[in-house]
């Protein structure tokens, strides 16, 4: 049994309970939190370790005990220090208990990875608390990443986190659109921390609520107007489109990272290069969305460039065909996919009046070479 703590650092009674040769009844009692002679810290450590015990019966009892620990025991244990491994076992159990979570975060031996895990699950208040420890954030940028990618973190706080990283020369690689976000805040006023949410925070939350009511498939967000031939936002997506229009560049970038498919399909068409490229980089982006985007004639050219240069997305044949067929895609990029087209696709491209002449000519040349 590999404990995440050094057992020799525990008291002699605690070591006896955890000794592989210890009587089962002794362990059963300890798993219930009954361990006379142990200090609160050792008692909690023993229960936490027994929750990981190979004996499923003992582990189940200990896990149940961890879920209903008496306040005196918890407060006593958390007033000192605990082994990092035990803190990690407790952290996510109590991440939603504001008082206990803050006590856990204040423990000297808490591991940075544990703080990052708590940051990813934190509610707004706890996220604010974690964000106040700038020294810890700078030493462990992954915590910045987890706070930024947590919807519960205030928008104003996420801006300050990006500004903190930029000011100290740190690139948070875990945020796919970090560079876009860093560029955006350079032109925005970063608000000071406040007890009450800022107007930007409220706008961000309101947008999230509207987005939850706007669950649309990628192809349902826009339609092509028959008269103009232009893409138009569908009626069901108009409230979300209007709401996004009120947002700053940094807000749009974060919505691109955290929002739903409908948001990404709107943001990828944004005229601002930082916003549309952030949408393509979203970790939530799905293949179905990319296929739709690659065929769109209203997305900025930069988006098509990103798709064409992406090993992941340009590996999809449907995306290749859409890029070759899309008149907005630069010929230098479209041409490298022409040789990947099937014969029937080349025949369509060679005769099409909806693709650039260079693409049609290239398709005809390939067909001729294949006939030879």
C-alpha positions as CSV (number, residue, x, y, z in Angstrom):
1,X,0.0,0.0,0.0
2,X,1.6,3.3,-1.1
3,X,0.5,6.1,1.1
4,X,0.8,9.7,-0.3
5,X,2.6,10.7,3.0
6,X,5.6,9.6,4.9
7,X,4.2,7.5,7.7
8,X,7.3,8.0,9.9
9,X,6.1,11.6,10.4
10,X,3.0,10.5,12.1
11,X,2.5,9.7,15.8
12,X,3.2,6.2,17.1
13,X,-0.6,5.4,17.6
14,X,-1.3,6.5,14.0
15,X,1.5,4.4,12.7
16,X,0.1,1.4,14.5
17,X,-3.3,1.8,12.9
18,X,-1.8,2.1,9.5
19,X,0.6,-0.8,10.0
20,X,-0.3,-3.7,7.5
21,X,-0.4,-6.0,10.5
22,X,-2.8,-3.9,12.5
23,X,-6.0,-5.7,13.6
24,X,-9.0,-5.1,11.3
25,X,-11.3,-3.9,14.2
26,X,-8.7,-1.2,15.1
27,X,-8.8,0.0,11.5
28,X,-12.6,-0.2,11.4
29,X,-12.8,2.1,14.4
30,X,-10.3,4.5,13.0
31,X,-12.2,4.6,9.7
32,X,-15.2,5.8,11.6
33,X,-13.1,8.6,13.2
34,X,-12.7,6.8,16.6
35,X,-9.0,6.9,17.4
36,X,-8.4,7.7,21.0
37,X,-5.1,9.4,21.7
38,X,-4.7,10.9,18.3
39,X,-4.5,14.7,17.7
40,X,-7.0,16.1,15.1
41,X,-4.4,16.3,12.4
42,X,-3.3,12.7,12.8
43,X,-6.9,11.5,13.1
44,X,-7.8,13.2,9.8
45,X,-4.7,11.9,8.1
46,X,-5.5,8.4,9.2
47,X,-9.1,8.6,7.9
48,X,-8.0,10.1,4.6
49,X,-5.4,7.4,4.1
50,X,-7.9,4.6,5.0
51,X,-10.2,6.1,2.4
52,X,-7.6,4.9,-0.1
53,X,-7.1,1.6,1.6
54,X,-7.0,-1.6,-0.6
55,X,-9.7,-3.2,1.7
56,X,-12.9,-1.9,0.0
57,X,-15.0,-2.3,3.2
58,X,-12.6,-0.1,5.2
59,X,-12.2,2.3,2.4
60,X,-15.9,2.7,2.1
61,X,-16.3,3.5,5.8
62,X,-13.5,6.0,5.7
63,X,-14.9,7.7,2.6
64,X,-18.3,8.0,4.3
65,X,-16.6,9.5,7.4
66,X,-14.7,12.1,5.3
67,X,-18.1,13.3,4.0
68,X,-19.4,14.0,7.5
69,X,-16.4,15.0,9.6
70,X,-17.4,16.8,12.8
71,X,-16.5,20.5,12.8
72,X,-14.2,20.4,15.9
73,X,-12.1,17.7,14.2
74,X,-11.8,19.5,10.9
75,X,-11.1,22.9,12.4
76,X,-8.5,21.4,14.8
77,X,-6.8,19.5,11.9
78,X,-6.8,22.5,9.6
79,X,-5.5,24.9,12.2
80,X,-2.1,23.3,12.0
81,X,-0.7,21.6,8.9
82,X,-1.3,18.3,7.0
83,X,0.7,16.2,4.6
84,X,0.3,17.4,1.0
85,X,-1.2,14.1,-0.1
86,X,-3.9,14.2,2.5
87,X,-4.7,17.8,1.7
88,X,-5.2,16.7,-1.9
89,X,-7.6,14.0,-0.9
90,X,-9.6,16.6,1.1
91,X,-9.5,19.6,-1.3
92,X,-12.2,18.7,-3.8
93,X,-14.4,17.3,-1.1
94,X,-14.7,20.7,0.6
95,X,-14.2,23.0,-2.4
96,X,-17.8,24.1,-2.1
97,X,-17.5,24.9,1.6
98,X,-16.2,28.5,1.6
99,X,-14.7,28.5,5.1
100,X,-13.1,25.1,5.0
101,X,-11.8,25.6,1.4
102,X,-10.1,28.8,2.5
103,X,-8.5,27.0,5.4
104,X,-7.3,24.3,3.2
105,X,-5.8,26.8,0.8
106,X,-4.0,28.5,3.7
107,X,-2.2,25.2,4.7
108,X,1.6,25.7,4.2
109,X,2.2,22.3,2.6
110,X,-0.6,22.4,0.0
111,X,0.7,21.4,-3.4
112,X,0.3,23.8,-6.4
113,X,-1.5,21.0,-8.3
114,X,-4.1,20.8,-5.5
115,X,-4.6,24.6,-5.7
116,X,-5.0,24.4,-9.5
117,X,-7.6,21.6,-9.1
118,X,-9.5,23.7,-6.6
119,X,-9.3,26.7,-8.9
120,X,-11.0,24.7,-11.7
121,X,-13.9,23.8,-9.4
122,X,-14.2,27.0,-7.4
123,X,-17.3,29.1,-7.1
124,X,-17.0,32.9,-7.6
125,X,-16.1,33.7,-4.0
126,X,-13.4,31.0,-3.8
127,X,-12.0,32.0,-7.2
128,X,-11.7,35.6,-5.9
129,X,-9.9,34.3,-2.8
130,X,-7.4,32.1,-4.9
131,X,-6.7,35.1,-7.2
132,X,-5.5,37.3,-4.3
133,X,-2.4,35.2,-3.8
134,X,-0.3,36.7,-6.7
135,X,3.0,35.2,-5.5
136,X,1.5,31.7,-5.7
137,X,-0.1,32.5,-9.1
138,X,3.2,33.6,-10.6
139,X,5.1,30.6,-9.3
140,X,2.4,28.3,-10.7
141,X,0.8,29.7,-13.9
142,X,-1.4,26.6,-14.2
143,X,-3.5,28.1,-11.4
144,X,-4.0,31.2,-13.6
145,X,-5.1,28.9,-16.4
146,X,-7.6,27.0,-14.3
147,X,-9.1,30.3,-12.9
148,X,-9.4,31.8,-16.4
149,X,-11.0,28.7,-17.8
150,X,-13.5,28.4,-14.9
151,X,-16.8,30.2,-15.8
152,X,-17.4,31.1,-12.2
153,X,-14.3,33.4,-12.2
154,X,-15.3,37.0,-12.7
155,X,-14.5,38.5,-16.0
156,X,-12.7,41.4,-14.3
157,X,-10.6,38.9,-12.3
158,X,-9.7,37.0,-15.4
159,X,-8.5,40.2,-17.0
160,X,-6.3,41.0,-14.0
161,X,-4.9,37.5,-14.2
162,X,-3.9,37.9,-17.8
163,X,-2.4,41.4,-17.0
164,X,-0.5,39.9,-14.0
165,X,1.1,37.2,-16.3
166,X,1.9,39.7,-19.0
167,X,3.4,42.2,-16.6
168,X,5.7,39.5,-15.2
169,X,6.7,38.0,-18.6
170,X,4.8,34.8,-18.2
171,X,3.0,33.0,-21.0
172,X,0.2,30.8,-19.8
173,X,0.3,28.1,-22.4
174,X,-2.7,26.3,-21.0
175,X,-5.0,29.0,-22.2
176,X,-5.3,28.4,-26.0
177,X,-5.9,32.0,-26.8
178,X,-3.5,33.5,-24.2
179,X,-1.7,35.7,-26.8
180,X,-5.0,37.1,-28.1
181,X,-6.2,37.8,-24.6
182,X,-2.8,39.4,-23.7
183,X,-3.0,41.7,-26.7
184,X,-6.6,42.6,-26.0
185,X,-6.0,43.8,-22.4
186,X,-3.2,46.0,-23.6
187,X,-5.9,48.3,-25.0
188,X,-8.4,48.0,-22.2
189,X,-8.7,49.5,-18.7
190,X,-8.2,46.8,-16.1
191,X,-10.5,47.4,-13.1
192,X,-9.2,47.2,-9.6
193,X,-10.5,44.3,-7.4
194,X,-13.8,45.1,-5.8
195,X,-16.2,43.4,-3.4
196,X,-19.2,43.9,-5.8
197,X,-19.1,42.5,-9.4
198,X,-18.3,45.1,-12.1
199,X,-20.6,45.9,-15.0
200,X,-18.4,43.7,-17.2
201,X,-18.8,40.8,-14.7
202,X,-22.6,41.2,-14.9
203,X,-22.6,41.4,-18.7
204,X,-20.5,38.2,-18.8
205,X,-22.9,36.4,-16.6
206,X,-25.9,37.6,-18.5
207,X,-24.3,36.5,-21.7
208,X,-23.8,33.0,-20.2
209,X,-27.5,32.8,-19.3
210,X,-28.6,33.8,-22.8
211,X,-26.2,31.3,-24.3
212,X,-27.6,28.5,-22.2
213,X,-31.0,29.3,-23.8
214,X,-29.5,29.4,-27.3
215,X,-28.4,25.8,-27.9
216,X,-28.2,25.6,-31.7
217,X,-26.4,23.3,-34.0
218,X,-23.6,25.0,-36.0
219,X,-25.7,25.1,-39.2
220,X,-28.6,26.6,-37.3
221,X,-26.9,29.9,-36.4
222,X,-26.7,31.4,-39.9
223,X,-28.4,31.0,-43.2
224,X,-27.6,32.3,-46.7
225,X,-29.9,35.0,-47.9
226,X,-31.2,34.1,-51.3
227,X,-31.4,37.7,-52.5
228,X,-28.0,38.9,-51.4
229,X,-26.1,35.6,-51.2
230,X,-24.8,36.8,-47.8
231,X,-24.8,34.9,-44.5
232,X,-27.4,36.2,-42.1
233,X,-27.8,35.4,-38.4
234,X,-30.9,33.3,-37.8
235,X,-33.7,34.7,-35.7
236,X,-33.2,32.3,-32.8
237,X,-29.5,33.5,-32.5
238,X,-30.2,37.2,-32.7
239,X,-30.5,37.8,-28.9
240,X,-27.2,36.1,-28.3
241,X,-25.7,38.0,-31.3
242,X,-26.9,41.3,-29.8
243,X,-25.5,40.5,-26.4
244,X,-22.1,39.5,-27.7
245,X,-22.1,42.8,-29.6
246,X,-22.0,44.7,-26.3
247,X,-18.8,42.9,-25.1
248,X,-15.3,44.1,-25.1
249,X,-12.6,42.3,-27.1
250,X,-11.2,40.5,-24.0
251,X,-14.8,39.4,-23.0
252,X,-15.4,38.0,-26.5
253,X,-12.1,36.1,-26.4
254,X,-13.0,34.5,-23.1
255,X,-16.5,33.6,-24.3
256,X,-14.8,32.0,-27.3
257,X,-12.9,29.9,-24.9
258,X,-15.8,28.9,-22.6
259,X,-19.0,29.4,-24.6
260,X,-21.2,27.0,-26.5
261,X,-21.3,26.2,-30.2
262,X,-23.7,29.0,-31.1
263,X,-21.3,31.5,-29.5
264,X,-18.3,30.1,-31.4
265,X,-20.2,30.2,-34.7
266,X,-20.9,33.9,-34.1
267,X,-17.5,34.9,-32.7
268,X,-15.6,33.1,-35.5
269,X,-17.2,35.6,-37.9
270,X,-16.1,38.6,-35.8
271,X,-14.3,41.3,-37.7
272,X,-11.6,41.6,-35.0
273,X,-8.7,39.2,-35.8
274,X,-8.1,38.5,-32.1
275,X,-11.7,37.4,-31.5
276,X,-12.2,35.2,-34.6
277,X,-8.8,33.4,-34.2
278,X,-9.5,32.8,-30.5
279,X,-12.8,31.1,-31.5
280,X,-10.9,28.7,-33.8
281,X,-8.5,27.9,-31.0
282,X,-11.2,27.1,-28.5
283,X,-10.7,23.8,-26.8
284,X,-14.4,23.2,-27.1
285,X,-14.4,23.4,-30.9
286,X,-16.0,20.4,-32.5
287,X,-15.4,18.8,-35.9
288,X,-18.9,19.6,-37.0
289,X,-18.3,23.3,-36.4
290,X,-15.0,23.3,-38.2
291,X,-16.7,21.8,-41.3
292,X,-19.3,24.5,-41.2
293,X,-16.7,27.2,-40.7
294,X,-14.5,26.0,-43.5
295,X,-17.4,26.4,-46.0
296,X,-18.4,29.8,-44.7
297,X,-17.9,32.8,-47.0
298,X,-18.3,35.3,-44.2
299,X,-15.5,34.2,-41.9
300,X,-12.3,36.4,-42.0
301,X,-9.5,35.1,-44.2
302,X,-7.3,34.6,-41.1
303,X,-9.7,31.9,-39.8
304,X,-9.3,30.0,-43.1
305,X,-5.6,30.3,-42.8
306,X,-5.6,28.8,-39.3
307,X,-7.7,25.9,-40.5
308,X,-5.5,25.3,-43.6
309,X,-2.4,25.3,-41.4
310,X,-3.9,23.1,-38.7
311,X,-2.7,19.5,-38.8
312,X,-5.7,18.5,-36.8
313,X,-8.4,20.2,-38.9
314,X,-6.8,20.1,-42.4
315,X,-6.5,16.4,-42.0
316,X,-10.3,16.1,-42.5
317,X,-11.1,15.6,-46.2
318,X,-14.4,17.6,-46.0
319,X,-12.5,20.5,-44.6
320,X,-9.9,20.3,-47.4
321,X,-12.7,20.3,-50.0
322,X,-14.5,23.2,-48.4
323,X,-11.3,25.3,-48.3
324,X,-10.5,24.6,-51.9
325,X,-14.1,25.5,-52.8
326,X,-14.2,28.6,-50.6
327,X,-13.4,31.8,-52.7
328,X,-12.2,33.5,-49.5
329,X,-9.4,31.0,-49.0
330,X,-6.1,32.3,-50.5
331,X,-5.1,30.3,-53.5
332,X,-1.7,29.6,-52.0
333,X,-3.4,27.6,-49.3
334,X,-6.2,26.1,-51.4
335,X,-3.8,24.9,-54.0
336,X,-1.9,22.6,-51.6
337,X,-5.1,20.6,-51.1
338,X,-6.1,20.3,-54.8
339,X,-4.0,17.2,-55.3
340,X,-6.0,15.5,-52.4
341,X,-9.3,15.8,-54.2
342,X,-11.1,12.8,-55.6
343,X,-11.7,12.7,-59.4
344,X,-15.4,13.5,-59.1
345,X,-14.6,16.5,-56.9
346,X,-12.0,17.8,-59.3
347,X,-14.5,17.6,-62.1
348,X,-17.0,19.7,-60.1
349,X,-14.3,22.3,-59.3
350,X,-13.0,22.4,-62.9
351,X,-16.5,23.5,-64.1
352,X,-17.6,25.6,-61.2
353,X,-18.2,29.3,-61.5
354,X,-18.3,29.7,-57.8
355,X,-14.6,29.1,-57.2
356,X,-11.7,31.3,-58.2
357,X,-10.4,30.8,-61.7
358,X,-7.0,29.7,-60.5
359,X,-8.7,26.8,-58.5
360,X,-10.7,25.7,-61.5
361,X,-7.7,25.8,-63.7
362,X,-5.6,23.9,-61.2
363,X,-8.4,21.2,-61.0
364,X,-8.3,20.8,-64.8
365,X,-4.5,20.5,-64.8
366,X,-4.6,17.7,-62.2
367,X,-7.3,15.9,-64.1
368,X,-5.2,16.0,-67.3
369,X,-2.1,14.7,-65.5
370,X,-4.1,11.8,-64.0
371,X,-5.5,10.9,-67.4
372,X,-1.9,10.5,-68.6
